[in-house]
Amino acid sequence: MAKTIDHWIDGAAFAGTSGNLVDVTDPATGEVTAQLALASPAEVDMAVGAATAAFGRWRDTSLTKRTQVMFAFRELLNDRKDELAAIITSEHGKVLSDALGEVSRGQEVVEFACGMPHLLKGAFTENASTGIDVHSVRQPLGPVAVISPFNFPAMVPMWFFPIAIAAGNTVVLKPSEKVPSAALWMAELWKEAGLPDGVFNVLNGDKVAVDGLLTHPDIASVSFVGSTPIARYVYETGTTHGKRVQALGGAKNHMLVLPDADLDLAADQAINAGFGSAGERCMAISAVVAVGDIADDLVTKIAERADKLRTGDGRRGCDMGPLVTAQSRDRVTGYIDAGESAGAKLVVDGRSVTPDADGSGFFVGPTLFDNVTVQMSIYTDEIFGPVLSVLRVDTYEEGVEIINSNPYGNGTAIFTNDGGAARRFGNEVQVGMIGINVPVPVPMAYFSFGGWKSSLFGDAHAHGTEGVKFFTHGKVVTSRWLDPSHGGINLGFPQNQ
Ligand code: NAD
């Protein structure tokens, strides 16, 4: 019988009692590896209760001690990241090197959060008014919720919780029910690093758990990452219940290739960004916009490379793994059918792939469409699979118009050797993260990650200084130490003297 995966509440595994179990599968084999107990409203209360009870003491723990725990967590993670990568591959399906890559990008946020004493430093002004000093501080919010998607079981939670914890908050993480084990592994690591019980909790669940967190009076903020409709819902519900919310949504990322670009480089990068993680990345390139008469050459070069990719079990050194579930696979093949019916030219067909894997995993091979138009569903919808669409335009302006008309604004890239064109693109494209000859421009931990338009609801991007601001309240203290010469009554509005 498959094992059951628990919650992690108040520093220990807690076997769920809801009786509401869902299967967790190994996408490369199709095998059910575990059953996950989805949280009931009472279990949401337990997890939030643990985070609430732990908050006062953790908030008042000195920065030095909090930072020591952060460094210990970083060291353990660095030493044992192979274990975490293997867990990610077994539930998500991405190839091991890719899983290791996501752990490393998450680790960078832990490293950034190790600098929290500096990041929390306020300002001090002496003698702002005669005998009056002013200083500012930033203080933690309280228990915060992090709700994450399936596609980055370690990195996306790590965009948030290292900063939240280092700043003195306590956390309830609700991972995706498709990939729960990475969060539990990280919870055990926190314990080993010396984090007090209750500061980091993992609540497994679905909409019931999400709604419980969004409406719970003790949850101060919600950091959500997932598809756009749910992100919008989370933002609206969370803010209605008085919470600070950052909700990162879906994407449709374009790669604009100008006629002067190095086409081999562009084709390599289209492959990496289109088919890495089987296209299940919010920063994946799904639309290549070819400008001018390079389109035929570019399509040929991408197709040659796509044909050579090895699809299969991520533990076997393959280039590309499976989709996360059978439903995801069927959704993606449905889009390929729709693209064909709509008249796009199917250059490489991933439906007929023979994967290097045992069992019956959820595979679709790399797929390439040419002559795609902006009306087709393979262009308008976020497919979230290994399907790359090539759109042909005559001019740079037409390409930018397509990108700026798209409702999403997460990432985009331009491929060119013309510095002026690249600079102009960076200036006028309405997207949050831009690559210049870089296809997946995920910002470093000390910058902030976030898209525009339907790719993000709320004001704060993830990590970097915006993350520190999100997880703290600002406070300004104006002080005067008694000096009899400044006494007296004055009902006027305070002014500088
Ligand atoms: P999803 O929206 O299905 O799920 C995200 C989270 O919401 C999960 O924890 C899930 O349990 C929960 N959820 C699902 N349905 C819900 C409902 N009806 N009510 C409340 N909560 C619900 O997303 P996913 O399929 O796990 O992840 C893929 C999506 O995430 C893609 O759209 C991708 O672009 C997006 N994503 C965006 C970013 C970004 O930075 N913008 C990063 C990674 C993933």
Boltz pocket constraint, residues with backbone or C-beta under 6 A from the ligand:
constraints:
  - pocket:
      binder: B
      contacts: [[A, 147], [A, 148], [A, 149], [A, 150], [A, 151], [A, 152], [A, 156], [A, 174], [A, 175], [A, 176], [A, 177], [A, 205], [A, 206], [A, 207], [A, 210], [A, 211], [A, 225], [A, 226], [A, 227], [A, 228], [A, 230], [A, 231], [A, 248], [A, 249], [A, 250], [A, 251], [A, 281], [A, 282], [A, 382], [A, 384], [A, 410], [A, 451], [A, 455]]
      max_distance: 6.0
